[in-house]
Amino acid sequence: MENNLHNPKFNKHGYIQVYTGNGKGKTTASLGLALRALGRGWHVLIIMFTKGGSDYGELYSFANLSDEIKRRFKVINAGADRIVYRDNIEEIDKKEIKKGWDIALDAIKNNKYQLVILDEINIAIDLGLINLNEVLEVLKNKPQDIEIVLTGRNAKDEIIEVAHLVSEIVPVKHYWDIGVSAREGMEY
């Protein structure tokens, strides 16, 4: 498959997308974009902020991608192996999220990927684990041909303002409301 980094038919204008809201499907939407981009020969980076460990169905799928796709794809866990809330932040959370943000900065600055997905970065910003103004500076000055996707609840108004596409996922009905807990293969 042709490398689109040097393909003159590749649309050189990358946009900023945000998937936010309290409904289910933000990460899922971004993973769909990743699969679509990989299928078109793009180079894709996913950084999963606030998500550590390896027990995610998508990680099992990624491990089984073809060698050709794996050469154009990287996923980074940037979180401890637990859910992070405002009242349980530990040093390990700060360290892991900083590691992920440093990788994102390098990838964006050096134009290493065509699609960079910053999964749950809105939560990391909301919790004060990544500086909002630093993220805004990166978004406003990103290379023109990189598409950046930010996911997670509580997207700041300033992030929404610089984005080109914003989707708010609103819960209408969820089986959690009738006591169904997170299911392997659906929620993780």
Helices and strands as residue ranges (DSSP letters): G 4-6, E 16-20, H 26-39, E 44-49, H 57-63, H 67-70, E 73-78, H 91-109, E 115-119, H 121-126, H 132-140, E 147-151, H 157-162, E 165-168, G 175-178
